[in-house]
Amino acid sequence: MTRRRRLCALPRPGAALLRHYGALLAACALCYRNSLRGEFVHDDVWAIVNNADVRPTSSLRSIFSNDFWGKTMADNTSHKSYRPLCVLSFKLNVLLGGMNPFYFHVVNVCLHCAVSALLMHTCERFVFKNGRLALLTALLFAVHPIHTEAVSGIVGRADVLAGMLFLLAFLSYIRSVSECSIGESFPSTASPCSLALSLFLGTCAMLVKETGITVFGVCVLYDGLVLCQKPLVSNLSRSRLKELIQISRPFLKRVCVVSVHGDYAAARMYYQRALLLSPGSKLLKENLAKLDRLEKKLQGT
């Protein structure tokens, strides 16, 4: 009986983790609670209040054909910033809560909490592998004043939402690599589904804000410099170039998949935006058709 009481009194690992996440979320909420009373100001007015694409009566097609501010891409006054998924989130806000700035700010704060929690998880699993250091890092990120504009300003949702998708894409990529084979040999791709999910989330991050495409470069660098560091260093000195290429084939396959997908997504976005500026261009249409044929070939293989 006494032994059972002692076992019950021992702290559980999950309890400490819950306290860490609770402290982190409380810090986020306390720092940005005042922003919930904010109104539509500055760029919020042009991106939301005066943006016809955000209204419930507008079509979804216009979101994917206009820029972030609701202007057509062919317009000379267009900013040419293409962020359809961020505009779509504004539209969902209006559909669920009306044109009330309070609900827009609530979503921004919740997204910042999610990004901070994901950062702590990433640091704990793959950077420090220490719960306290991960918590301190996430707390510094959560309360740092550099994020004030992104969280308090409603249009800053592009940064916050893209950051969340960035981290999710990075975590999915790491999950796709086999942890069992990390060591002397190059790790294989254990889950193609996780790799495909990473590519999808990275594309979504790019459609929220253009800088989201950098997640593909980060994934490849982390794969080569961290996950494949030991086999790369050990085989670099004693293997020839042909042997090294043969040994590192699993890593090179992932690099090719990520690189081709990233280049394809960027090229397709470029040609689609260029066609909006020059609808009659035969060259742009031909290049876009070539990309479509390439996508069908890749899907067939």
C-alpha positions in Angstrom: 0.0 0.0 0.0 2.8 2.4 0.9 4.7 1.5 -2.3 1.6 2.3 -4.4 1.3 5.7 -2.7 4.9 6.5 -3.4 4.5 5.6 -7.1 1.4 7.8 -7.3 3.3 10.6 -5.7 6.1 10.5 -8.3 5.9 13.3 -10.9 4.8 12.1 -14.3 6.7 13.2 -17.4 3.5 14.3 -19.1 2.6 16.6 -16.2 5.8 18.6 -16.6 5.2 18.8 -20.3 1.6 20.1 -19.7 3.0 22.7 -17.3 5.5 23.9 -19.9 2.8 24.3 -22.6 0.4 25.9 -20.1 3.1 28.5 -19.1 3.9 29.2 -22.7 0.2 29.7 -23.8 -0.4 31.8 -20.7 2.5 34.1 -21.6 1.2 34.4 -25.2 -2.3 35.3 -24.0 -1.0 37.8 -21.4 1.3 39.6 -23.8 -1.4 40.1 -26.5 -4.6 40.4 -24.5 -4.7 44.1 -25.1 -4.7 43.6 -28.9 -8.2 42.0 -28.7 -9.7 45.5 -28.2 -8.1 46.8 -31.3 -9.9 48.1 -34.4 -9.2 47.9 -38.1 -6.2 50.3 -38.6 -3.8 51.2 -41.4 -3.4 48.2 -43.8 -6.3 46.4 -42.2 -8.7 48.8 -43.8 -7.4 48.2 -47.3 -6.9 44.4 -46.9 -10.2 43.6 -45.1 -12.7 46.5 -44.9 -12.3 47.8 -48.4 -11.4 44.4 -50.0 -14.3 43.0 -52.0 -12.8 39.5 -52.0 -13.3 39.2 -48.2 -17.0 39.8 -48.4 -19.4 36.8 -48.1 -21.0 37.6 -51.5 -17.7 37.4 -53.4 -16.6 34.3 -55.3 -13.7 32.1 -54.3 -12.3 32.4 -57.8 -11.6 36.1 -57.3 -9.4 35.3 -54.2 -7.1 33.2 -56.4 -7.0 35.7 -59.3 -6.5 39.0 -57.4 -3.7 40.2 -55.2 -3.6 40.5 -51.4 -5.5 43.8 -51.5 -8.3 42.7 -53.8 -7.0 44.3 -57.0 -6.5 42.5 -60.2 -3.0 41.5 -61.0 -3.1 43.3 -64.3 -3.9 46.6 -62.6 -1.0 49.1 -62.7 -1.7 49.9 -59.0 -1.6 46.3 -57.9 1.0 45.4 -55.3 1.5 42.0 -57.0 1.5 40.3 -53.6 -0.2 36.9 -54.1 -1.5 35.5 -50.8 -4.8 33.8 -51.5 -4.9 31.5 -48.5 -4.4 34.4 -46.1 -7.3 36.3 -47.8 -9.3 33.1 -47.6 -8.8 33.1 -43.8 -10.1 36.7 -43.7 -13.1 35.6 -45.6 -13.8 32.7 -43.2 -13.5 35.2 -40.3 -16.2 37.4 -41.9 -18.4 34.4 -42.6 -18.2 33.1 -39.0 -18.0 36.3 -37.0 -18.9 39.2 -39.3 -16.8 42.3 -39.8 -15.9 42.4 -36.1 -12.2 43.1 -35.4 -12.4 41.2 -32.1 -12.6 37.8 -33.8 -9.9 38.7 -36.2 -7.6 39.5 -33.3 -8.6 36.3 -31.5 -7.6 34.2 -34.5 -4.2 36.0 -34.7 -3.5 35.4 -31.0 -4.5 31.8 -31.3 -2.2 31.3 -34.3 0.7 32.9 -32.4 0.1 30.5 -29.5 0.1 27.6 -31.9 3.4 28.7 -33.6 5.0 29.1 -30.1 3.9 25.6 -29.1 5.1 24.1 -32.3 8.5 25.9 -31.9 8.9 24.5 -28.4 8.0 21.0 -29.7 10.6 21.4 -32.5 13.3 22.6 -30.2 12.7 19.9 -27.7 12.7 17.0 -30.2 15.3 18.1 -32.8 17.4 21.0 -31.6 18.2 21.0 -27.8 16.5 17.8 -26.8 16.0 19.5 -23.4 12.6 20.5 -22.2 13.8 23.5 -20.2 15.9 25.0 -23.0 13.0 24.4 -25.4 10.6 26.2 -23.1 13.0 29.2 -22.6 13.5 29.5 -26.4 9.7 29.3 -27.0 9.0 31.9 -24.2 11.6 34.3 -25.7 10.0 33.8 -29.1 6.4 34.2 -27.8 7.0 37.5 -25.8 9.6 39.1 -28.1 8.4 42.6 -29.2 9.5 42.0 -32.8 6.3 40.0 -33.3 4.0 42.8 -32.1 3.1 44.0 -35.6 2.5 40.5 -36.9 0.2 39.5 -34.0 -1.5 42.8 -33.1 -2.0 43.9 -36.7 -4.6 41.8 -38.4 -2.8 41.8 -41.8 0.2 40.4 -40.0 -1.7 37.1 -40.1 0.2 36.3 -43.3 3.4 36.1 -41.2 1.9 34.1 -38.3 0.0 31.6 -40.5 2.9 31.1 -42.8 5.1 30.5 -39.8 2.8 27.8 -38.5 2.6 26.0 -41.9 6.4 26.4 -42.2 7.0 24.5 -38.9 4.3 21.8 -39.7 6.0 21.2 -43.1 9.4 20.9 -41.4 8.1 18.5 -38.8 6.4 16.4 -41.5 9.6 16.2 -43.5 11.6 15.0 -40.5 8.9 12.4 -39.8 9.3 11.1 -43.3 13.0 10.2 -42.7 13.6 6.9 -41.0 15.0 7.4 -37.5 16.1 3.8 -37.2 18.6 4.0 -40.0 20.2 7.3 -38.8 23.8 6.4 -38.0 26.6 5.1 -40.3 24.3 4.8 -43.3 22.2 7.4 -45.0 18.6 7.4 -43.6 16.0 6.2 -46.0 12.5 7.7 -46.6 10.3 5.8 -44.2 7.0 7.6 -45.0 6.4 8.9 -48.5 3.0 10.2 -47.2 4.7 12.4 -44.6 7.0 13.7 -47.4 4.0 14.5 -49.6 2.3 16.2 -46.7 5.4 18.3 -46.1 5.4 19.4 -49.8 1.7 20.2 -49.5 2.1 22.2 -46.3 5.1 24.0 -47.8 3.1 25.0 -50.8 0.3 26.3 -48.5 2.9 28.3 -46.6 4.0 29.9 -49.9 0.3 30.7 -50.8 -0.1 32.4 -47.4 3.1 34.5 -47.8 5.7 34.3 -50.5 8.6 33.7 -48.1 7.0 30.3 -47.1 8.8 28.7 -50.0 12.1 28.9 -48.0 10.9 25.9 -45.9 12.0 23.5 -48.7 15.6 24.8 -48.5 15.5 24.5 -44.7 14.3 20.9 -44.9 17.1 20.0 -47.4 19.8 21.7 -45.3 18.6 20.0 -42.1 18.5 16.7 -43.9 22.1 17.0 -45.2 23.8 18.8 -42.3 22.0 17.1 -39.4 20.3 13.8 -40.3 23.0 12.7 -42.8 25.9 14.3 -41.0 27.5 11.2 -39.6 27.4 9.0 -42.8 28.4 12.0 -44.9 31.5 12.8 -42.9 32.5 9.1 -42.5 32.1 8.3 -46.2 33.4 11.5 -47.6 37.1 10.8 -46.8 37.2 7.1 -47.6 34.8 6.8 -50.5 35.1 7.9 -54.1 32.6 10.2 -55.7 30.7 7.4 -57.5 30.5 5.3 -54.3 29.4 8.3 -52.3 26.6 9.0 -54.8 25.5 5.4 -54.6 25.5 5.3 -50.8 23.7 8.7 -50.5 21.0 7.8 -53.0 18.1 8.0 -50.4 19.1 11.5 -49.4 19.6 12.6 -53.1 16.1 11.3 -54.0 14.5 13.4 -51.2 16.6 16.5 -52.4 15.4 15.9 -56.0 11.7 15.6 -55.0 11.8 18.7 -52.8 13.8 20.8 -55.3 11.6 19.8 -58.3 8.4 20.5 -56.3 9.6 23.8 -55.0 10.8 24.9 -58.5 7.6 23.7 -60.1 5.4 25.5 -57.6 7.4 28.7 -58.0 7.4 28.5 -61.8 3.6 27.8 -62.0 2.8 30.7 -59.7 5.0 33.0 -61.8 3.4 32.0 -65.1 -0.1 32.3 -63.7 0.6 35.8 -62.4 2.3 36.7 -65.7 -0.8 35.5 -67.6 -3.0 37.8 -65.6 -0.8 40.7 -66.7 -0.5 39.5 -70.4 -3.6 37.3 -71.1 -2.8 37.1 -74.8 0.8 35.8 -74.5 1.2 32.5 -76.4 4.6 31.9 -74.9 3.3 32.0 -71.3 0.4 29.7 -72.2 2.8 27.2 -73.9 5.1 27.2 -70.8 2.2 26.7 -68.5 1.0 23.8 -70.7 4.5 22.3 -70.5 4.3 22.4 -66.7 0.9 20.7 -66.7 2.3 17.9 -68.9 5.3 17.6 -66.6 3.0 17.3 -63.6 1.0 14.5 -65.3 4.2 12.6 -66.1 5.4 12.9 -62.5 2.0 11.7 -61.2 2.2 8.8 -63.7 5.6 7.7 -62.4 
